[in-house]
Amino acid sequence: MKPFSLSIALFFLLFCQSLIAAESPLNVLFIASDDLTQAIACYGDPVAVTPNLDRLSDMGVRFDNAYCQIPLCNPTRASLMTGLRPDTLKVYDLSRHFRDEVPDVVTLPQLFRNNGYKSMRVGKLYHYGVPYQIGTNGLDDPQSWDQVVNPKGRDTEEEHLITNLEPHRKISAALSWLAADGTDEEQTDGMIATEAIELMRQNQEQPFFLGVGFFRPHTPYVAPRKYWDLYPIDKIKMPYAPENDRADIPKSAFAHNNPVPNYSLAEEDVLKAKQAYYATVSFVDAQVGRLLDAVEELGLSERTIIVFWSDHGYHLGEHQGIWQKRCLFEESASAPMIIYAPGRKGNTRASQQIVEFVDIYPTVATLCGLTSPSSIEGKSIVPLLDKPERKWKGRAYTQALRPGDGLPVMGATVRTDRWRYTEWNQGEQGIELYDHKNDPQEFDNLATDPRHSSVISDLRASLRATVSGTVPSSPFDPARL
């Protein structure tokens, strides 16, 4: 064959391949992390070593202002996977299943399953008790999946080696950690990455929705010892807070499981806990890197949407010693969200617009040409993938139910591009207003300043029109909040 004819043939072959790829359904790689706040380098964290999440951010669009619906594992995951708010699902605690209230809801992976995709899960997508339910189905939803895999690594066998700063608490709820011996692949999250890669390999010729749920950095903070080496203890610092930071904050704003600063622990101990947290963040980052490498090696990059999210944010000592979750401050209400969609990317790598986790369902469905159920309470943010700097005028609504001091308390907050307004029991247990333009760390509660009465009036009306803000009459277990 003449060189010219060969060139034409090669061009025609590549053209046909591009047409086939364009007509092929897009796969979805749906990656979840547990209790991960924005302790990621691409989010601006000066300490975090996260080259793989940074790489994913470079590939797609990072959402710097994405908010969960409840900063607690079970309800936030149920909300994200159904596209429905907690008040619709009536799920506020760690034990109730969303199908108790909405038995016929079509979940996001179920939507793909109903449309000819193979829907698979490895690890924690719906709620699991950590670490005691690792290796089981947890509070899973069988209707969502064609295939599930529940790895169980050496971390579950070495719990007796874990350091627990609060022995009166279970390691699942305490500041606890282990710098483990052995390799990544021996840990549960390493095994999850291995199994997910194998499922992609086995199913690369058919459209798939693959949920990959990592258990870390949820307590206990367990990862191979090498990740501790990335974080010398002298580089770990407590966050700044003014001396009187808590003076203008309602008592209800502080989680019931963390009523006093730093659990009354010595600063040197909580710094070690923070070091351990960052080590597990880098461990999860490494597993995400393995998944990204596999997508490239299998030739799936141009036909696979990749979504990375954490179920909610996490406190690491802010506001004079808040730890973990269950709060409505920025650190626990916001969480990482990165979306890579082949062929869709604006000129910037990040969007500053306000988005919610209930937006993920309709966004992923739209990207794949599927129709979301009419009941979905989020909205597609595909336009922000094409133009991240687009004006959006979004508002995000987050709730938190607490046992209270004998009287349950429901907190509800709305976040706009400038303001955060929060009510506890519709204001009976306190209100908060923070100006993110001038006070991004939420130090100065402006709720009693009459100059902001019109702002409060607008935000209160918006908040109450979207979430109830009152203690639900539906069943919930105070011990599981």
C-alpha positions in Angstrom: 0.0 0.0 0.0 1.3 3.5 -0.9 2.2 5.8 2.0 -0.6 8.2 1.0 -3.2 5.4 1.0 -1.9 4.1 4.3 -2.3 7.6 5.8 -5.9 7.7 4.6 -6.6 4.3 6.0 -5.1 5.2 9.3 -7.1 8.4 9.4 -10.3 6.5 8.6 -9.6 4.0 11.4 -9.0 6.6 14.0 -12.1 8.5 12.9 -14.2 5.4 13.2 -12.8 4.7 16.6 -13.6 8.2 17.7 -17.2 7.8 16.5 -17.6 4.5 18.4 -16.1 6.1 21.5 -18.5 9.1 21.2 -21.5 6.8 20.8 -20.5 4.4 23.6 -22.2 5.1 27.0 -19.9 6.8 29.5 -18.9 4.7 32.5 -19.0 6.1 36.0 -16.2 5.7 38.6 -17.8 6.9 41.8 -15.2 7.3 44.6 -16.1 8.1 48.2 -13.9 8.9 51.2 -15.1 8.8 54.8 -14.8 11.8 57.1 -12.5 13.7 54.8 -12.5 17.5 55.2 -10.7 19.8 52.7 -7.3 18.7 54.0 -6.1 18.4 50.4 -3.3 20.3 48.8 -5.4 21.5 45.8 -7.9 22.9 48.2 -5.2 25.1 49.7 -4.2 23.0 52.7 -0.5 23.9 53.3 0.3 20.6 55.0 -1.5 17.9 53.0 0.5 15.7 50.6 -2.1 14.6 48.1 -0.6 14.4 44.6 -3.3 12.1 43.2 -6.3 14.1 44.3 -4.5 17.2 43.0 -4.0 15.3 39.7 -7.8 14.5 39.5 -8.5 18.2 40.2 -6.3 19.1 37.2 -8.2 16.6 35.1 -11.6 17.9 36.0 -13.4 20.6 38.0 -12.9 21.0 41.8 -15.8 22.4 43.7 -14.5 24.6 46.5 -17.9 25.3 48.0 -19.8 21.9 48.0 -22.0 21.1 51.0 -23.5 18.0 52.5 -27.0 17.8 53.7 -26.1 16.3 57.2 -22.6 16.0 58.6 -23.2 12.5 59.8 -22.4 9.3 57.8 -25.7 7.5 57.3 -28.0 10.4 56.5 -25.6 12.2 54.3 -24.9 9.1 52.2 -28.6 8.3 52.0 -29.3 11.8 50.8 -26.5 11.9 48.2 -27.4 8.5 46.8 -31.1 9.2 46.4 -30.9 12.9 45.6 -33.4 13.6 48.4 -33.0 15.8 51.5 -33.1 14.3 55.0 -36.5 15.7 55.7 -37.9 13.7 52.8 -36.1 10.6 53.7 -36.7 11.0 57.5 -33.1 9.7 58.0 -31.2 11.7 60.7 -29.3 9.0 62.7 -26.9 6.1 62.0 -29.5 3.3 62.1 -32.5 4.1 60.0 -32.6 3.0 56.3 -33.9 5.4 53.7 -36.3 2.8 52.3 -38.3 2.8 55.5 -39.8 6.0 54.4 -39.4 6.0 50.6 -39.4 2.2 49.7 -39.7 2.8 45.9 -37.0 5.5 45.5 -34.6 4.9 42.7 -31.1 5.4 43.8 -28.3 6.8 41.6 -26.6 3.4 41.0 -30.1 1.8 40.6 -30.9 4.3 37.9 -27.8 3.1 35.9 -28.7 -0.5 36.6 -32.2 0.1 35.2 -30.6 1.5 32.1 -28.4 -1.4 31.1 -25.3 -0.6 33.1 -23.6 -3.1 35.4 -23.8 -1.5 38.8 -21.0 -2.6 41.3 -19.8 -1.6 44.7 -16.6 -2.2 46.6 -16.4 -0.9 50.2 -18.4 1.8 51.8 -21.0 3.7 49.7 -24.0 3.5 52.0 -23.4 3.5 55.8 -21.1 1.1 57.6 -20.2 1.2 61.3 -16.4 1.7 61.3 -14.5 -0.4 62.1 -16.9 -3.1 63.4 -18.9 -3.5 60.2 -16.0 -3.6 57.8 -16.2 -6.8 55.7 -20.0 -6.9 55.9 -22.8 -5.3 53.8 -23.4 -2.7 56.5 -26.6 -0.6 55.9 -26.4 -1.4 52.2 -29.2 -1.2 49.6 -29.3 -4.4 47.5 -31.5 -2.8 44.9 -28.6 -0.6 43.9 -26.1 -3.2 42.8 -25.5 -6.2 40.5 -22.3 -7.1 42.4 -20.8 -6.1 45.7 -17.4 -6.8 47.2 -16.6 -6.3 51.0 -12.9 -6.5 51.6 -11.6 -6.9 55.2 -7.9 -6.1 55.8 -5.3 -6.4 58.5 -6.5 -3.2 60.1 -9.5 -5.1 61.5 -7.2 -7.7 63.0 -4.8 -5.2 64.7 -7.3 -3.1 66.7 -5.6 -4.2 69.9 -2.5 -2.2 68.7 -4.5 1.1 68.3 -3.7 4.1 70.5 -6.9 5.5 72.0 -6.6 8.9 73.7 -10.1 8.3 75.2 -10.3 4.7 76.5 -13.9 5.3 77.7 -15.0 5.8 74.1 -15.0 3.2 71.3 -12.2 3.6 68.8 -14.8 4.5 66.2 -15.7 7.7 68.0 -12.4 8.6 69.8 -9.2 10.2 68.7 -7.4 6.9 67.9 -4.8 5.7 65.5 -2.2 3.1 64.4 0.9 3.6 62.3 0.7 0.0 60.8 3.3 -2.4 59.6 2.9 -4.0 56.2 1.8 -2.7 52.8 -1.1 -0.6 51.4 -2.6 -3.7 49.8 -3.0 -5.5 53.2 -5.2 -2.7 54.6 -8.9 -2.7 53.9 -8.7 0.4 51.7 -5.8 -1.0 49.7 -7.8 -4.1 49.1 -10.7 -2.0 48.0 -8.6 -0.3 45.4 -7.3 -3.7 44.2 -10.8 -5.2 43.9 -12.1 -2.1 42.1 -9.3 -2.2 39.6 -10.0 -5.9 38.9 -13.7 -5.1 38.4 -12.8 -2.4 35.9 -10.6 -4.8 34.1 -13.3 -7.5 33.9 -16.0 -5.1 32.8 -14.2 -2.7 30.5 -16.1 -3.8 27.4 -19.5 -3.0 28.9 -20.9 0.2 30.5 -20.5 0.2 34.2 -21.2 2.2 37.3 -18.6 1.4 39.9 -18.9 2.7 43.4 -15.6 2.6 45.4 -15.9 3.6 49.0 -12.8 4.0 51.2 -13.1 3.8 55.0 -10.4 6.3 55.9 -9.7 8.8 57.2 -12.5 7.8 59.6 -11.4 7.0 63.1 -9.4 5.0 64.0 -6.8 6.6 61.8 -5.0 3.5 60.5 -2.5 3.5 57.6 0.9 2.1 56.9 3.7 3.7 58.8 5.3 5.3 55.8 2.6 7.9 55.6 3.5 9.2 59.0 6.9 10.1 57.6 5.2 12.7 55.3 4.1 14.7 58.4 6.8 15.5 60.9 5.1 16.4 64.2 6.8 19.7 64.3 4.9 20.8 61.2 1.5 20.0 62.6 -0.2 23.0 64.2 -3.5 23.7 65.9 -5.7 26.1 63.9 -5.9 29.8 65.0 -8.9 31.0 67.0 -9.3 34.3 68.8 -9.2 34.0 72.6 -12.9 34.7 73.0 -14.0 32.7 70.0 -16.7 30.7 71.7 -18.2 33.7 73.6 -20.8 34.5 70.9 -21.6 31.0 69.8 -24.8 29.2 71.1 -24.1 26.2 73.2 -26.2 24.1 70.8 -23.6 24.8 68.0 -21.1 22.4 69.6 -21.6 18.7 69.1 -22.8 16.7 72.1 -19.9 14.2 71.8 -17.3 17.1 71.9 -18.7 19.5 74.6 -15.3 20.8 75.8 -12.3 22.0 73.8 -10.1 19.2 72.6 -11.8 16.7 74.8 -9.7 18.2 77.6 -6.7 16.4 76.2 -3.2 17.8 76.2 -2.2 19.7 73.0 0.7 17.4 72.3 -1.7 14.5 72.1 -4.2 16.1 69.8 -1.3 17.1 67.6 -0.4 13.5 67.3 -4.0 12.7 66.4 -4.0 15.4 63.7 -0.7 13.9 62.3 -2.4 10.5 62.2 -5.4 12.0 60.4 -3.2 13.6 57.7 -1.3 10.3 57.3 -4.6 8.5 56.5 -5.5 11.2 54.1 -2.3 10.6 52.1 -3.0 6.8 52.3 -6.4 7.3 50.7 -4.9 9.6 48.2 -2.5 6.9 47.1 -5.4 4.5 46.6 -7.1 7.1 44.4 -3.9 7.3 42.4 -4.0 3.5 41.8 -7.5 3.9 40.5 -6.6 6.8 38.2 -3.6 4.8 36.9 -5.9 1.8 36.1 -8.4 4.0 34.2 -5.5 5.2 32.0 -3.9 1.8 31.6 -7.2 0.2 30.6 -7.9 2.9 28.0 -11.0 4.2 29.8 -10.1 7.8 30.3 -12.2 9.2 27.4 -15.3 7.2 28.4 -15.3 7.3 32.1 -16.7 10.0 34.4 -14.8 10.1 37.7 -16.5 11.6 40.7 -14.7 12.0 44.1 -16.5 13.0 47.2 -16.4 12.8 51.0 -19.6 12.2 52.9 -19.1 15.4 54.9 -16.3 17.6 56.3 -14.5 17.2 59.6 -13.1 19.4 62.4 -9.5 19.3 63.3 -9.5 21.6 66.3 -11.2 24.7 65.0 -13.1 27.1 67.2 -10.8 26.3 70.2 -10.9 22.6 70.0 -13.8 21.1 67.9 -13.1 17.6 66.6 -14.9 15.3 64.1 -18.3 16.2 62.8 -22.0 16.8 63.7 -21.5 20.6 63.5 -22.8 23.2 61.1 -19.7 25.3 60.9 -17.9 25.5 57.5 -15.4 22.8 58.3 -17.9 20.0 58.7 -20.7 21.2 56.4 -18.4 21.6 53.4 -16.5 18.7 51.9 -14.4 17.8 48.9 -16.1 17.2 45.5 -14.2 16.8 42.2 -15.8 15.8 38.9 -13.9 14.7 35.8 -16.2 14.4 32.7 -14.5 13.6 29.4 -14.7 16.5 27.0 -16.1 18.9 29.5 -13.8 21.4 31.2 -13.6 25.1 31.3 -10.6 27.3 31.4 -10.3 27.1 35.2 -9.9 24.1 37.4 -12.1 25.2 40.2 -15.6 26.5 40.8 -16.3 28.8 43.7 -20.1 28.5 43.2 -22.3 27.1 46.0 -23.4 23.6 45.3 -24.9 20.7 47.3 -24.5 17.0 47.5 -28.1 16.5 46.3 -26.8 18.0 43.0 -24.5 15.0 42.3 -27.3 12.6 41.3 -28.9 14.8 38.5 -25.4 15.9 37.4 -24.1 12.4 36.8 -27.4 11.3 35.3 -27.3 14.2 32.9 -23.7 13.6 31.9 -24.7 10.0 30.9 -27.9 11.0 29.1 -30.2 9.5 31.7 -33.4 11.1 33.0 -33.5 11.6 36.8 -36.7 10.9 38.7 -38.9 14.0 39.0 -38.7 13.7 42.8 -35.0 14.7 42.8 -34.4 17.7 45.1 -31.0 18.8 43.6 -30.2 20.3 40.3 -27.7 19.4 37.6 -24.4 21.4 37.8 -23.2 20.3 34.4 -23.1 24.0 33.3 -20.4 24.5 35.9 -18.3 21.7 34.4 -18.3 23.5 31.1 -17.7 26.9 32.7 -16.7 26.7 36.3 -16.7 30.5 36.7 -20.3 30.8 35.6 -22.6 32.8 38.0 -24.8 30.3 39.8 -26.6 32.0 42.7 -26.7 28.7 44.6 -27.7 28.1 48.2 -26.8 25.1 50.3 -28.8 23.7 53.2 -27.4 21.5 55.9 -29.0 20.1 59.0 -27.8 18.4 62.3 -30.0 16.6 64.8 -28.7 16.3 68.4 -29.9 14.7 71.6 -29.5 18.0 73.4 -29.7 18.2 77.2 -32.8 16.1 77.6 -34.5 18.0 74.8 -33.5 17.1 71.2 -32.2 20.0 69.1 -32.4 20.4 65.3 -29.9 22.7 63.7 -30.4 24.1 60.2 -28.1 26.3 58.2 -28.1 28.0 54.8 -24.9 29.0 53.0 -24.8 31.6 50.2 -21.9 33.0 48.3 -21.4 35.5 51.2 -23.4 34.4 54.3 -24.0 31.5 56.6 -27.2 31.7 58.7 -27.9 29.0 61.3 -30.8 28.3 63.6 -31.1 25.9 66.5 -34.7 24.7 67.0 -35.8 27.5 64.7 -33.9 30.0 66.8 -35.2 29.0 70.2 -31.7 27.5 71.1 -29.8 30.2 69.3 -29.0 31.8 65.9 -25.7 32.5 64.1 -24.8 34.7 61.1 -21.3 34.8 59.6 -20.1 37.1 56.8 -17.8 35.0 54.6 -16.6 38.0 52.7 -14.9 39.4 55.8 -14.9 36.5 58.2 -14.3 33.2 56.3 -13.4 31.3 59.5 -16.7 32.2 61.1 -15.3 33.9 64.2 -17.7 36.8 64.5 -21.4 35.9 65.1 -23.4 38.9 63.7 -26.9 37.5 64.5 -27.6 40.2 67.1 -26.3 43.1 65.0 -29.4 45.1 63.8 -27.6 46.3 60.7 -28.1 42.7 59.3 -31.8 42.3 60.1 -32.8 42.3 56.4 -30.1 39.7 55.6 -31.4 37.5 58.4 -35.0 37.9 57.3 -34.2 36.8 53.8 -32.0 33.8 54.8 -34.5 32.7 57.5 -37.3 32.6 54.9 -35.1 30.7 52.5 -34.0 28.2 55.2 -37.5 27.5 56.5 -38.9 27.1 53.0 -36.4 24.3 52.3 -35.8 22.4 55.6 -38.0 22.0 58.6 -35.5 23.1 61.2 -37.6 21.3 63.9 -37.1 18.0 65.7 -38.8 15.3 63.6 -41.8 13.3 64.8 -40.5 10.3 62.9 -38.5 7.7 64.8 -34.8 8.3 65.5 -32.3 6.8 67.9 -30.7 9.5 70.2 -27.9 7.1 70.9 -27.1 6.9 67.2 -26.9 10.6 66.4 
